[in-house]
């Protein structure tokens, strides 16, 4: 889903809006309606952040929800997002995983750009390795390669990563989670990717 969202969302879409769009896409029903509880938005540090919703609405990706409602319900305008495989139950599990993406979880209070970068890296982390093309990681984060390098440095400083390296000759970026976790690739992990 991260890969899909990199296409309809402009490169200037903020990390907070990308995280919100991911949750909306993964939690949406078959007719494009998504209901997000206030507690979920609070845990994502997006409660009462109307500018994030407005950003997605200006991009034509969703209709603005009623901010006075007890829960936020919005309609996604991107029909293609509903055609993404797999089905809704797997997407909902992926939505939960995306909030705490093992093996690269960050503090809930972390900046949205840090959380999005950790999520992108976690989606590319398998038992076989921790590598991806820098251009892919940067595109999924909505950043340039240089900005992504700064984000990776911040993940090291915050001890989410113990190290990372960019091989410029192959454009591959390698990373090492700070705490050894066994990555268990599953259907929900693949869906978030």
C-alpha positions as CSV (number, residue, x, y, z in Angstrom):
1,X,0.0,0.0,0.0
2,X,3.0,2.3,0.7
3,X,4.1,1.7,-2.9
4,X,0.6,2.4,-4.3
5,X,0.2,5.6,-2.3
6,X,3.5,6.9,-3.6
7,X,1.7,7.3,-7.0
8,X,-1.5,9.2,-6.3
9,X,0.0,11.4,-3.5
10,X,2.2,14.3,-4.7
11,X,5.8,14.2,-3.6
12,X,5.2,17.3,-1.4
13,X,2.6,15.4,0.7
14,X,3.7,15.6,4.3
15,X,4.7,12.5,6.3
16,X,1.7,13.0,8.6
17,X,-0.7,13.0,5.6
18,X,1.0,9.9,4.2
19,X,0.6,8.1,7.5
20,X,-3.1,9.2,7.6
21,X,-3.6,8.1,4.0
22,X,-2.1,4.7,4.7
23,X,-4.4,4.1,7.7
24,X,-7.4,5.3,5.7
25,X,-6.6,3.1,2.7
26,X,-6.0,0.0,4.9
27,X,-9.1,0.6,7.0
28,X,-11.6,1.6,4.3
29,X,-14.6,-0.5,3.5
30,X,-15.5,-1.7,0.1
31,X,-17.4,1.5,-0.8
32,X,-14.5,3.8,0.2
33,X,-15.8,4.9,3.6
34,X,-13.4,4.9,6.5
35,X,-14.2,5.5,10.2
36,X,-11.3,6.5,12.4
37,X,-11.8,6.5,16.2
38,X,-10.5,9.6,18.0
39,X,-8.3,7.3,20.1
40,X,-6.5,6.0,17.0
41,X,-5.9,9.6,15.8
42,X,-4.6,10.6,19.3
43,X,-2.2,7.6,19.3
44,X,-0.9,8.7,15.9
45,X,-0.6,12.3,17.1
46,X,-3.0,13.4,14.4
47,X,-6.1,14.2,16.5
48,X,-7.5,17.7,15.7
49,X,-4.8,18.1,12.9
50,X,-7.3,19.5,10.3
51,X,-4.4,20.6,8.1
52,X,-3.5,17.0,7.4
53,X,-7.0,16.1,6.3
54,X,-7.2,19.3,4.2
55,X,-3.9,18.3,2.5
56,X,-5.4,15.0,1.4
57,X,-8.6,16.7,0.4
58,X,-6.8,19.3,-1.7
59,X,-5.0,16.4,-3.5
60,X,-8.4,15.0,-4.4
61,X,-7.8,11.9,-2.4
62,X,-10.6,12.1,0.1
63,X,-13.6,14.2,1.2
64,X,-13.2,16.2,4.3
65,X,-14.8,14.6,7.3
66,X,-17.1,16.6,9.7
67,X,-14.7,17.8,12.4
68,X,-17.6,18.1,15.0
69,X,-18.4,14.4,14.8
70,X,-17.6,12.0,17.7
71,X,-15.5,10.0,15.3
72,X,-14.1,10.9,11.9
73,X,-15.7,9.3,8.9
74,X,-14.4,10.1,5.5
75,X,-14.9,8.9,2.0
76,X,-11.9,8.0,-0.1
77,X,-12.2,9.5,-3.6
78,X,-9.5,7.2,-5.1
79,X,-11.4,4.2,-6.3
80,X,-8.1,2.4,-7.2
81,X,-7.1,2.2,-3.5
82,X,-10.1,-0.1,-2.9
83,X,-9.0,-2.5,-5.7
84,X,-5.7,-3.2,-4.0
85,X,-5.1,-6.8,-2.9
86,X,-5.4,-8.4,-0.5
87,X,-8.8,-8.2,1.1
88,X,-10.1,-6.0,3.9
89,X,-9.4,-8.3,6.9
90,X,-5.7,-8.5,5.9
91,X,-5.6,-4.8,5.2
92,X,-6.9,-4.2,8.7
93,X,-4.2,-6.3,10.3
94,X,-1.7,-4.4,8.2
95,X,-3.1,-1.1,9.5
96,X,-2.5,-2.3,13.1
97,X,1.0,-3.5,12.2
98,X,1.8,-0.1,10.5
99,X,1.2,1.6,13.9
100,X,4.1,-0.4,15.5
101,X,6.0,-1.9,12.6
102,X,8.2,-4.6,14.0
103,X,11.2,-4.7,14.0
104,X,11.6,-0.9,13.7
105,X,9.2,0.6,16.2
106,X,9.6,4.2,17.2
107,X,8.2,6.2,20.0
108,X,4.6,7.3,19.5
109,X,5.7,10.9,20.1
110,X,8.3,10.7,17.3
111,X,8.0,13.1,14.4
112,X,5.8,11.7,11.6
113,X,8.7,11.7,9.2
114,X,10.7,9.4,11.5
115,X,7.7,7.1,12.0
116,X,7.1,7.0,8.2
117,X,10.7,6.2,7.5
118,X,10.8,3.4,10.1
119,X,7.6,2.0,8.6
120,X,9.1,2.0,5.1
121,X,12.2,0.3,6.3
122,X,10.2,-2.2,8.4
123,X,8.1,-3.0,5.3
124,X,11.4,-3.9,3.5
125,X,12.9,-5.8,6.4
126,X,12.7,-9.6,6.0
127,X,14.4,-12.6,7.5
128,X,16.6,-12.4,4.3
129,X,17.9,-8.9,4.8
130,X,17.6,-5.3,5.5
131,X,18.2,-3.6,2.2
132,X,16.4,-1.6,-0.5
133,X,17.1,0.9,-3.2
134,X,17.6,4.3,-1.8
135,X,15.4,5.8,-4.6
136,X,12.5,3.5,-3.5
137,X,12.9,4.3,0.2
138,X,13.1,8.1,-0.6
139,X,10.0,8.0,-2.9
140,X,7.9,6.1,-0.3
141,X,8.9,8.6,2.3
142,X,8.1,11.5,0.0
143,X,11.6,12.8,0.3
144,X,14.8,13.3,-1.7
145,X,17.7,10.9,-1.2
146,X,19.6,13.5,0.9
147,X,16.5,14.2,3.1
148,X,16.1,10.4,3.6
149,X,19.8,10.2,4.7
150,X,19.0,12.8,7.4
151,X,16.0,10.8,8.5
152,X,18.1,7.6,8.7
153,X,20.7,9.5,10.8
154,X,17.8,10.6,13.1
155,X,16.7,6.9,13.4
156,X,20.2,6.0,14.5
157,X,20.3,8.9,17.0
158,X,16.9,7.8,18.4
159,X,18.3,4.2,18.6
160,X,15.7,2.8,16.2
161,X,18.6,1.8,14.0
162,X,22.1,0.9,15.1
163,X,23.6,1.7,11.7
164,X,22.9,2.3,8.1
165,X,24.9,2.6,4.9
166,X,24.2,3.9,1.4
167,X,26.2,2.2,-1.4
168,X,26.2,4.9,-4.0
169,X,27.4,2.6,-6.8
170,X,24.3,0.4,-6.5
171,X,22.0,3.0,-4.9
172,X,21.2,0.4,-2.2
173,X,20.7,1.4,1.4
174,X,21.4,-1.1,4.2
175,X,20.3,-0.8,7.8
176,X,20.6,-2.6,11.1
177,X,17.8,-2.5,13.7
178,X,19.0,-1.3,17.0
179,X,17.6,-4.2,18.9
180,X,17.8,-7.6,17.4
181,X,14.3,-8.6,16.5
182,X,13.4,-11.6,14.4
183,X,11.4,-10.2,11.4
184,X,8.5,-12.4,10.6
185,X,7.3,-11.5,7.2
186,X,3.6,-12.2,6.9
187,X,0.6,-11.3,4.9
188,X,-0.1,-8.1,6.9
189,X,3.6,-7.0,6.5
190,X,3.4,-7.6,2.7
191,X,0.2,-5.6,2.5
192,X,1.6,-2.6,4.2
193,X,4.5,-2.7,1.8
